[in-house]
Amino acid sequence: MTDDESQTTTTAADEAGTDLAPATKSAPLDRENAGPFDESEANPVRPYIDLGGIKILPREGLNLRLEVEEQTKRIVAVGLDYAESTLQVQPFAAPRTSGLWEETREQIRQQVKQQGGRVEEREGPLGPELLAEVPVAGADGAGKRLARFVGVDGPRWFLRGVIGGAATSDVEAAAAVEDLFRSIVVVRGSSPMPPRDLIPLRMPSTPGTA
């Protein structure tokens, strides 16, 4: 673990000396000032696109897609095309004092291996992340696709991202997509929600002040 911004933070539960301490929160040390932001931390004058559980800051060259579950017609993820890359994001409810990213990484690791892929954990600008090589079927036969799995634990929420395209290997594209991810605002709301539940997403409203 390094001493820079990618260090993970610790929770008060870790200092309590419990035998089964909850998972620590994983987030850049400057998350409150540089994102991803909680709704209470967002700049109120910025013209965000309101998608319910998250808000997206428009920028030139950004295309937005909503991913809908076929059976329920529920929006389950937001897809962002930017810098010759793709970024899929999902906001989840989380415990107040512990994080979900540590547990989620292990689940992703197992899923990739079950699909016959390869995965490695590394330290990235957002903290621990997974770089996966996932088998895919195409017109030319079986191939492989690179994907970066990133995550940040916030106050009572967890934001997960899956990065594809140029940002898996190109430094400039990666920096642009990481900046996009950090500009996202998570709107957890005050309603009780079980941890790991997807925070509801909705069709975007007309851009305006947050």
Order of alpha helices (4+ residues) and beta strands (2+ residues): alpha-alpha-beta-beta-beta-beta-beta-beta-alpha-beta-beta-beta-beta-alpha-beta
